[in-house]
């Protein structure tokens, strides 16, 4: 049982809350019992819910998606698997690379990720530099046959 003291317009009231059952509360005011209907206000959450809007990938004349190791190999591109920042570039235009060679290091979600070649070939062009921010699906490197 909870006890409260109220002063309303100079009058003192001793209130005991005896029982709360859903919206009906059994209270005692200065020795007299009452059943009172309590209207509860719906409390707003202090933290708002975040709703993500749908984002369509950019179309650069080809599908904006990441490279997959199972895709047909040929002259192609290496794309960013996640949004992030380029920390280190390990190759330059004209370098020969093999499957699995590290092309660059990218920071994404506070982790360093090695971006590796998915095919043999020659680096035709580097599309990023150290410090660049990239989005998922951005072309990082073009590798030619």
Residue, then its C-alpha position, 0 to 999 in steps of 0.5 A: x500500500x502506498x501512502x501520500x499526503x496532499x494539500x488542496x486549497x489549504x485542506x490536508x488529505x491522507x491518501x492510501x492507494x490500496x489496490x490498482x487493477x487495470x483502470x480501477x484503483x481502490x483508494x482511501x482518503x482520510x479514512x473513507x474508501x473509494x473506487x476510482x477510475x484512472x485514465x492513463x495517458x499513453x507515454x511517448x517514448x523518449x527515444x524516437x523510432x528511426x525509419x529508414x527511407x528506401x534508397x535506390x542504388x545509383x545507375x552508372x550505365x551498369x548495375x551498381x552492385x558489388x563484384x562477386x567471385x562467381x561472376x564471369x571474369x573478363x575486363x571488369x571492375x572491383x566495387x566497394x562492398x560497403x560504404x567506407x573510407x580508403x586508407x591505403x592503395x596498394x597498386x597503381x595503373x599498369x600493375x599486373x595482379x592475380x586473383x587474391x592480390x590485395x588492391x587497397x585497404x578500406x575502413x568500413x564500420x570501424x574495421x579495416x577490409x582488404x579489397x582483393x582482385x577477383x581476376x587476373x589482369x592489368x590495372x587499367x585505372x584506379x578510381x579512388x585515392x587515399x582518404x576518399x569516401x565511397x558508397x556501396x557499389x562504387x567502382x574502386x578499380x578497373x582491371x583489364x584482360 
